């Protein structure tokens, strides 16, 4: 197994674990607090994108740029939504779309790299 593939799997495992843990935490321990703030949907969106990209890392070939963009997306997009949902500073609001852009860039880069693969 190559080091980048190993890195993808380690990242996927850690992100999958934390995504499930944060999903459960939001659904149980934070349920009332998130509902009071009207942030339940924001938390659920963060968890969904967090887990989706954790699973995507499992199938990702040896393309570190895609991995880095997706990891940045999880930190920026999901992290800012988690922070806002917990009552963090409004300064986090503009960070969310930056994270979304890094997710989009990662997916675009994945498509571009796949396009470059030799056809059989």
Residue pairs with C-beta under 8 A, 6 or more apart in sequence:
2 62
4 62
4 63
4 64
4 67
5 61
5 62
7 64
7 67
8 57
8 58
8 60
8 67
9 57
9 58
11 54
11 57
11 67
11 71
12 54
12 55
12 57
12 58
15 50
15 51
15 53
15 54
15 57
15 74
16 51
16 54
16 55
18 50
19 47
19 50
19 51
19 54
20 51
22 43
22 46
22 47
22 50
22 82
23 44
23 47
23 51
26 34
26 40
26 43
26 44
26 47
26 85
30 43
30 85
30 86
31 40
33 86
34 40
34 43
34 85
37 85
37 87
39 84
39 85
42 81
42 84
42 85
43 81
43 82
43 85
45 81
46 77
46 78
46 79
46 81
46 82
46 85
47 78
49 73
49 74
49 77
49 78
49 103
50 74
50 78
53 70
53 73
53 74
53 103
54 74
56 70
57 67
57 70
60 66
60 67
60 70
60 110
61 113
63 109
63 110
63 113
65 106
65 109
66 106
66 109
66 110
66 113
69 102
69 103
69 105
69 106
69 109
70 102
70 103
70 106
72 99
72 102
73 99
73 100
73 102
73 103
73 106
74 99
75 99
76 95
76 96
76 98
76 99
76 102
77 95
77 96
77 98
77 99
77 100
77 102
77 103
78 99
79 95
79 99
80 92
80 93
80 95
80 96
80 99
81 96
83 89
83 92
84 90
84 92
84 93
84 96
